[in-house]
């Protein structure tokens, strides 16, 4: 899938840039205080770099991404 990152630049994703993405559901380790806990997350990864980001919900993804792009906006990928 192709999307434009509209969140704050982080985890290798740059605000306003268009990415070709793959998604997966993965257990991710999170530090909480002195312990590490595993949480199942929706993970988006860029197919052409090491950028990736775990999300707790579809709503969280939709706050940070736009997916309704016109094909001419991402022909360069």
MIDOSE-1310 file (N, C-alpha, C; in nm, 2 decimals, decimal comma, always signed):
residues 77
xxxx	+0,08/-0,12/+0,00/+0,00/+0,00/+0,00/+0,09/+0,12/+0,00; +0,03/+0,24/-0,04/+0,11/+0,36/-0,05/+0,04/+0,46/+0,04; +0,12/+0,53/+0,12/+0,06/+0,63/+0,21/+0,15/+0,75/+0,23; +0,10/+0,87/+0,27/+0,17/+0,99/+0,30/+0,17/+1,00/+0,45
xxxx	+0,29/+1,01/+0,51/+0,31/+1,02/+0,66/+0,28/+1,17/+0,70; +0,18/+1,19/+0,78/+0,14/+1,32/+0,82/+0,16/+1,34/+0,97; +0,22/+1,24/+1,04/+0,26/+1,26/+1,18/+0,39/+1,34/+1,19; +0,43/+1,35/+1,32/+0,56/+1,41/+1,34/+0,67/+1,32/+1,30
xxxx	+0,78/+1,37/+1,24/+0,89/+1,29/+1,19/+0,94/+1,21/+1,31; +0,94/+1,08/+1,28/+1,00/+0,98/+1,39/+1,01/+0,84/+1,33; +1,08/+0,76/+1,39/+1,10/+0,62/+1,36/+1,15/+0,60/+1,21; +1,21/+0,70/+1,16/+1,26/+0,70/+1,02/+1,16/+0,75/+0,92
xxxx	+1,04/+0,78/+0,96/+0,94/+0,84/+0,87/+0,95/+0,99/+0,88; +0,94/+1,06/+0,76/+0,95/+1,20/+0,75/+0,81/+1,26/+0,72; +0,77/+1,36/+0,80/+0,64/+1,43/+0,77/+0,63/+1,47/+0,63; +0,52/+1,44/+0,57/+0,49/+1,48/+0,43/+0,54/+1,39/+0,32
xxxx	+0,62/+1,30/+0,35/+0,68/+1,21/+0,25/+0,59/+1,09/+0,22; +0,59/+1,05/+0,10/+0,51/+0,93/+0,05/+0,59/+0,81/+0,06; +0,53/+0,70/+0,11/+0,60/+0,57/+0,13/+0,52/+0,46/+0,07; +0,60/+0,36/+0,02/+0,53/+0,23/-0,01/+0,55/+0,14/+0,11
xxxx	+0,44/+0,10/+0,16/+0,44/+0,03/+0,29/+0,39/-0,12/+0,29; +0,44/-0,19/+0,38/+0,39/-0,32/+0,41/+0,34/-0,32/+0,56; +0,24/-0,40/+0,59/+0,19/-0,40/+0,72/+0,19/-0,54/+0,77; +0,20/-0,55/+0,91/+0,20/-0,68/+0,97/+0,15/-0,66/+1,12
xxxx	+0,11/-0,77/+1,18/+0,08/-0,77/+1,32/+0,19/-0,85/+1,39; +0,26/-0,78/+1,48/+0,37/-0,84/+1,55/+0,37/-0,81/+1,70; +0,43/-0,90/+1,77/+0,46/-0,87/+1,92/+0,58/-0,78/+1,92; +0,57/-0,67/+1,99/+0,68/-0,57/+2,01/+0,71/-0,56/+2,16
xxxx	+0,84/-0,55/+2,19/+0,88/-0,53/+2,33/+0,88/-0,38/+2,36; +0,81/-0,35/+2,47/+0,81/-0,21/+2,52/+0,87/-0,21/+2,67; +0,95/-0,11/+2,69/+1,00/-0,09/+2,83/+0,90/-0,01/+2,91; +0,87/-0,06/+3,03/+0,78/+0,01/+3,12/+0,85/+0,00/+3,25
xxxx	+0,91/+0,12/+3,29/+0,98/+0,12/+3,42/+1,10/+0,03/+3,41; +1,11/-0,07/+3,50/+1,23/-0,16/+3,50/+1,20/-0,29/+3,43; +1,08/-0,30/+3,37/+1,04/-0,43/+3,31/+1,02/-0,41/+3,16; +1,02/-0,52/+3,09/+0,99/-0,51/+2,94/+0,87/-0,60/+2,92
xxxx	+0,77/-0,54/+2,85/+0,64/-0,61/+2,83/+0,62/-0,63/+2,68; +0,56/-0,73/+2,64/+0,53/-0,76/+2,49/+0,39/-0,71/+2,47; +0,37/-0,64/+2,36/+0,24/-0,59/+2,32/+0,22/-0,63/+2,17; +0,10/-0,67/+2,13/+0,08/-0,70/+1,99/+0,04/-0,57/+1,92
xxxx	+0,11/-0,54/+1,81/+0,09/-0,41/+1,74/+0,07/-0,43/+1,60; +0,01/-0,33/+1,53/+0,00/-0,32/+1,39/+0,13/-0,25/+1,35; +0,22/-0,31/+1,27/+0,34/-0,25/+1,23/+0,34/-0,21/+1,09; +0,38/-0,08/+1,06/+0,40/-0,04/+0,92/+0,55/-0,02/+0,89
xxxx	+0,59/-0,08/+0,78/+0,73/-0,07/+0,74/+0,74/-0,02/+0,60; +0,84/+0,07/+0,58/+0,87/+0,12/+0,44/+0,94/+0,01/+0,37; +0,90/-0,02/+0,25/+0,96/-0,12/+0,16/+1,10/-0,09/+0,11; +1,14/+0,04/+0,12/+1,26/+0,09/+0,06/+1,36/+0,15/+0,16
xxxx	+1,33/+0,14/+0,29/+1,43/+0,19/+0,39/+1,40/+0,11/+0,52; +1,47/+0,15/+0,62/+1,45/+0,08/+0,75/+1,35/+0,14/+0,84; +1,27/+0,24/+0,78/+1,17/+0,31/+0,86/+1,06/+0,21/+0,90; +1,01/+0,22/+1,02/+0,90/+0,13/+1,07/+0,84/+0,20/+1,19
xxxx	+0,72/+0,16/+1,22/+0,65/+0,22/+1,34/+0,54/+0,12/+1,39; +0,54/+0,09/+1,52/+0,43/+0,01/+1,57/+0,31/+0,10/+1,61; +0,19/+0,05/+1,59/+0,07/+0,13/+1,63/-0,02/+0,04/+1,71; -0,09/+0,09/+1,81/-0,18/+0,02/+1,89/-0,31/+0,00/+1,83
xxxx	-0,35/+0,07/+1,73/-0,49/+0,06/+1,67/-0,49/+0,12/+1,53; -0,59/+0,08/+1,46/-0,61/+0,14/+1,33/-0,64/+0,29/+1,34; -0,71/+0,34/+1,44/-0,73/+0,48/+1,46/-0,60/+0,55/+1,48; -0,50/+0,49/+1,55/-0,37/+0,56/+1,56/-0,30/+0,57/+1,43
xxxx	-0,31/+0,47/+1,34/-0,25/+0,48/+1,21/-0,32/+0,59/+1,13; -0,45/+0,60/+1,14/-0,52/+0,70/+1,06/-0,49/+0,84/+1,10; -0,45/+0,86/+1,23/-0,41/+0,99/+1,28/-0,28/+1,04/+1,22; -0,20/+0,94/+1,17/-0,06/+0,97/+1,12/-0,04/+0,94/+0,98
xxxx	-0,14/+0,89/+0,91/-0,12/+0,86/+0,76/-0,24/+0,90/+0,68; -0,21/+0,93/+0,55/-0,32/+0,95/+0,45/-0,30/+0,84/+0,35; -0,41/+0,77/+0,31/-0,40/+0,66/+0,22/-0,48/+0,69/+0,09; -0,55/+0,80/+0,08/-0,64/+0,82/-0,03/-0,56/+0,91/-0,14
xxxx	-0,45/+0,86/-0,18/-0,36/+0,93/-0,27/-0,40/+0,90/-0,42; -0,39/+1,00/-0,50/-0,41/+0,98/-0,65/-0,28/+0,92/-0,70; -0,29/+0,83/-0,80/-0,17/+0,76/-0,85/-0,06/+0,85/-0,89; -0,09/+0,96/-0,95/+0,02/+1,05/-1,00/+0,10/+1,11/-0,88
xxxx	+0,05/+1,10/-0,76/+0,13/+1,15/-0,65/+0,24/+1,06/-0,61; +0,23/+0,93/-0,65/+0,33/+0,83/-0,60/+0,39/+0,75/-0,71; +0,38/+0,80/-0,84/+0,45/+0,72/-0,95/+0,60/+0,71/-0,94; +0,66/+0,80/-0,86/+0,80/+0,80/-0,85/+0,86/+0,69/-0,76
x	+0,77/+0,62/-0,69/+0,81/+0,51/-0,60/+0,86/+0,39/-0,68
